[in-house]
Amino acid sequence: MSVATTLKQERMLLAAVPVAVAAYVAEHALMEQSKMLSFIVAAGLIGVIILVSMRVAHHAEILATKVGDPYGTMILTLSAVAVEVLILAIIMSESTSPTLVRDTIYSAVMIDINGILGIAALLGGLRHGEQPYNDDSARTYVVMILTAMGISMIVPEFIPEAKWHFYSMFTIGAMIALYGLFLKMQVGPHSYFFSYSYPRTERRKTAAEQHADDEEDRPASYSIGVILIGVVLIGILAEFMSAFLTHGLEGSGAPVALMAVVVATISAAPEIMTAMRSALRNRMQSVVNIALGASLSTVILTVPVMEAIALYTGQPFIMAMTPVQTVMVFITLIAAAINLNDGETNAIEGMTHFILFAAFVMLLFLGL
C-alpha cells in the first residue's frame, strides 16, 4: 500500500497526537474556566479515546484473522483488557474513590454479557432466527466468571480489614491459576471448546471486504506496532480525560459509578462493533467468545493487577460488591447459564439480557 493510503487509514491515530498536545498545553487554562467546559472537553477526549481504541481493536482483529479462533478472540479480548487496565491504573493514581476498580469490573460484565451479548443475540435472532454456537464454550465461560467474581468480589465482604492483604495475595494466585488453566484449554487440546465450524458459502466479496483483505496482506509486525502506539496514545489521553472529567463532575451530583462506566464503555466499544457484525453475519460463536471472553478476561486479569498495586501502595480498595450489584451479577449469570445451554440463541434470549442491561442503566442513574 502507498504511504498516502496508510496515512489515510491511520488518520484517527494521527489526529489523536495534536489532541493530546492541545490537552497538555491548555489543561490548566481550561480547568480555570467553568466545570461545564471541563465536562465538554472530557466528553471530547472520551470520543477520541474510543476512536483510537477502535483502531487498536481493528488491528487486533487483523491479527486475530491471521491466527484464527480461538487465538483470534484471545487477542481481541486481551487488547481490550489491556486498554481497561491502563486507563484504570492512570485514573486510580488521581482518584480517591475506593470502589473504582470494583465498579469498573461490575460495569464491564454488565456491558459485555447483557449489553453486547444481549443486543447481538436480539438483532441476530430477528434476522436469522436461531443462531448456532458451541455450547461447551458458553458453559466454560459462565462457570469461570462465576468462580472468579465470587472469589474476588463477593467473599471479600467477609474478610476482616486487618487481614485483607493475606486474602489479596490469595486472590492474585487464584486468578493467575484460573487464567493459566483457561489459556491451556483455549490453545491446547481443548481448543475445540471455543470454536465452531460454519458451513462455507461462496459469494462475491464487497469492496469493504476486499479492502480488509488488502490490509491483512501487511506483515503482522505492522499491526503490532500500531497497537502499541495506540495503547500509548490512549494512556496519555486517559490521563487528561480523567482530570477534566473529575473536575467537570465535581459537585454535580452525578452517580458515583459514572467514571467506572466510562472506563468500561471505552474498553468495550470496539468489541461492541465486532460482535454486532458477527451476529448479523450469523456467526454467534464469535459473539459468545467476545462477550463472555471479555468478561472473564476483565475479572481474571484486572483483579490481580489492581490487587498487586494495592499491596504495593498499602492502600486497599473496596472489592466487595454491593447487595444490588451481587443480585444483578447472579441474575445475569443464571440467565446466561440457562440461555446458553442448548447451542443456539434466539431473539427472546437476547431480549432477556437486553432488559437486564436496561435495568443496570436504570440502577446507575438511581445511584445504586
Secondary structure, DSSP 8 states (H G I E B T S, - for coil): --HHHHHHHTHHHHHHHHHHHHHHHHHHHHHTS-HHHHHHHHHHHHHHHHHHHHHHHHHHHHHHHHH-TTHHHHHHHHHHHHHHHHHHHHHHHH---TTHHHHHHHHHHIIIIIIIIHHHHHHHHHHHSSEE--HHHHHHHHHHHHHHHIIIIIGGGGS-GGGHHHHHHHHHHHHHHHHHHHHHHHHSTTGGGG------------HHHHHHHHHHTS-HHHHHHHHHHHHHHHHHHHHHHHHHHHHHHTTS---TTHHHHHHHHHHHHHHHHHHHHHHHTT-HHHHHHHHHHHHHHHHHHHHHHHHHHHHHHT-----S--HHHHHHHHHHHHHHHHHTTSSEE-HHHHHHHHHHHHHHHHHHHTT-
